[in-house]
Amino acid sequence: QVVFKEKYWGVMNFNGDTIIAPKYDMINTTDSNNYVVKKNGMWGLLSGDGRVLIEVEYDEIKEKDDYYLGVIDEVGFIFDNQGKQISKVQYGWGPQRKVPKNLFAASNGDKLGVVNPEGEVIVDLKYDMIDSLDNGLIVASQGENKFLFRLDGDKIFKEPYIDFRPSDLWLKVTRKGEEVNYIGLYNLEENMWFLEPEWKDIQLFNQDRYFTLKSKIDYYGIADTSYRLLVNPVYEELRPYNNDSELYLKTTDQGYFLMRIDGSLVYD
């Protein structure tokens, strides 16, 4: 279909047949093949064949994943993509771009939280910013402090951290220290720490099967994803031979050594 303008905007098909009469001040296409339309300063939603799905009486209509958000006099409404009202919320809408799929950033003054399609608050409206990790976790920030929630609103950590970095196996968590920041690894599936955030650095190698660890006193070791410390953190210098190898280089007062993960010597 083609959006066109005469004096006003309408929609026609490729044969030139009018689907939506040109009587709207604006028409926006949507991912669900509907049309958000504006007339006399008010917004509504029409289907691809021109049927009214949401009456043109809202101050704002915006698409969010499988739903639409509407506002009338600062009261929010959530509709499915066929225009059926799912819920009504007494909050404003925040920025939706970084909120996980089919969840919504709601605002209370200048503070943000998250509601689900039923309008239930799953993250309290008290944060400065709402973000997500790989569309599967919610990050709520207060200043530099960040809190992590699952999609049902379950809070993963009671205390705040300053950064979260997901991988296929782990969540890398950064804790603020007085002089330097400290890193840990958390297993989201088992809800437990593998490495508490007490390390200056953790670097993955060999397709994320192993980690190099840098301790608080700047010594290096190696751990694996089976909760085993393979090389105690007693070396002033230690690094993977390359990112795909199981070999690593270590330094002692006798010199440099090329080692296997099992501790056997390759070359000195």
N, C-alpha and C positions, 0 to 999 in steps of 0.2 A: 504494500500500500504506500501511498505518497501523501505526505502532508503538504497542503498548498494554501496560498493566500490570495483572496480577491480583496475585498475591503477587510474581511475577517478571515480567520484560519478555519480550514476544514480538512477532510481526508477523502481521497479517491483511490480506486483500485487502478491497476495498470491498463484497464480498458477505458478509463475515464469516467466510470460510474461513481457518483458521489456516495460515499459511505457515511460520512459525518458532514452535515451541512455547514457551510462557512459562516458561522455565527459566533465564533469564540475569539477572544482577544489573544489567546496563546494556546498552543497544543504541544505537549511534550510526549514523546514516545517512551515506553517503559520496557524493561526486560521481559515482562510477562505478557507482552503483545497487547497491552491496554494503552489508553491515552489519558494522561493527566491534562485537564482543560481548565482554562481561566475565563471567566466572564464577569464583567462589572466588579472586578477586584476580588472575586470569590473563586474557589477552586473545587473541582470534582473529578470523577473518574468515569471514563466511558470504555466499553469493551471494544475489541477489534471490529465488531460489526455494528457499532454505534449505540449499543444499549447503555443506559445509565446504570452504573454500578454503585457509585457514590454521588449523591446529589451535589450540585454545584452550590455549596453553602458553607464551605470551610475556608478559614483564613489561610490555610496551608495544607497541601497534600504532598507527601513525598514517599517514594518507594524505598523499602528496606528488605532486601532478600525476597522471601515469599510473602511479604506483607506490605501494607500501606499504613502510613501514619497521617492522621488528620488532626487539625487543631481548630477549635472554636473558642474564642475568648479565653485562651490559656488553658483550656481543658483538652486533654489529649485523647485520641481514639485510635485503636489498632484494628485494622481490617485485614481479612485474607485477600488474595488476589482476585477473588470474585465479588468483592465488595461487602462481604458479610462482616458485621461488626463482631469482633472477638472480645474486646474489653474497652474500658474507659478508665483513664488515669488522671489524677489531679496534679500532674506535673508538666513542666515544659519538656521539650525535646532538646537533647544535646547533640554534638557532632556524632554521626552514625558511622563514619567511614571505617574506623578501626575497631568497632564492636563486633564480636563474633556473630556468625550467621544466626538469624532469627532471634536475636536478642537486641535490646534497644537501650541507648544511652538516654536517660531521663535527667532533667535538671530541676533543682530547687534553688532559685536564685543563681548564684555563680558556682554552686556545687553540683557534682555529677554522681550518678549511680547507674545501676542497670536494672531493667525490668524484663520479665519474660512476656510472651504473647498474651498470657492471661492477665497481664497488668500487675503481677506480683513483684515486689521489690526483692531482688536476690542479692544485690550489692547496695548497701545503704547510700543515700544521696548525700555524701559528705566529702567527696574527693575532688581534687583539682583537675584530674585527667583520667580518662578511661582508654585503655588500649587492649591488645590481645596478642597472644603468642601462637603463631601457626593456626589461628582460628579455633584453638581448642582450649585455651585458658584465658581468663580475664585478668588484666593488670590494672589496678587502681592506685593512683599516685597522690600523695600528699607531700608537696614539695619534692625533695629528693627521695623520700621514703616510698617504697613500692610494696603493695600487698597483692597476693596471688589467690585467685578463686577458680574453682572448676565451674563448668557451665551451669550447674544446678545451684550455684551460689556458695558451695562449700569452701570455706577459707582454709588454704593449705598450710600457711605458716601464721602463727600468732604474732610473731615479731616482724617488723619491716626489714626489707633489704633494699639495696640500691640498684640491683640489676639482676635480670633473669635472661639466660641464653639457652634455648632448647637445642637438643640434638636428638638423633633417633633413639638413643638409649637413656639419656640422662637430661636433667635440668642443671645447668651450671648457675650457681647462686653466688652473688657477690655481697659480702657484708662490709659495712663501713668500719674502718679502724681509725685510731687516732692519727697515725702517720701514714700507713698504707692500708689498702683494702685487701680483704681476704676472700678466698674462693672455696666453694664446696660443691659436691655433686649429690643430687637428690634423685632417688628412684620414685617416679610418680606412680608407677603401677603398684609398687609394694608399700608406698607411703613411708619411706624410711631413708635416712641419710646413708650414702655409701662413704662419702668423705665429708665430715663436718666442715663448715666454712672457716678453716683455720690455716689455709695454705696461701702462700703468696701468688702461686701460679699453678695452673693445671692445664696441660696441653695434650690433646688426643692425637694418637697416631695408629698406624696399621689398621685403617678402616674403623677407627673408634674402638678397637679391641683393648688398647692399652693407654695409660696416661703417664706422662712425666709429671712429677710433683716437686714443687719448690717449697721448702719448709720456712717457718718464721725466721730461722737463723741462716737462711740462704743455702741449705744443702738440698741435693736432688735425689729422688728415688723414682721407682716405677710401680704402678699398680695395674690390675686388670679389671675387667667388668664382672668377674666372679667373686668380688669382695676379697681379693688376695693382694697383699703387699709383696710384690715379687722382688723388688730391689729396695732395701732399706735406704731412707734418705740420709746418706752419710757422705755423699760425694759433692765436692765443690763445683764440679762441672759434669753434666750428663745430658746427652741429647740423642734422639733417634738417628740412626744412620741415614734414613730417609723416611718419609711419611708412610710408605707402604711396606717397610721392612720390619722384621722382628729383631733386627740387630740394633745395638746402641753403642755409643762411644762414652767412656767414662775417663775421668782424670784422677790420678792419685799422685802422691809424692814420688812414685817410681816412673810416672809418665802416662802416656795415653794407651787405652786398651779398647779393642773392638770385641764386644761381647754378644752372646746370644741371650734371649730372654730367660732361658733356663739356667743362666749363670756360667755356662761353659765359655771358654776363651776361644776367640777366632784368631786374633792377632794382637801382638803387643809391640 
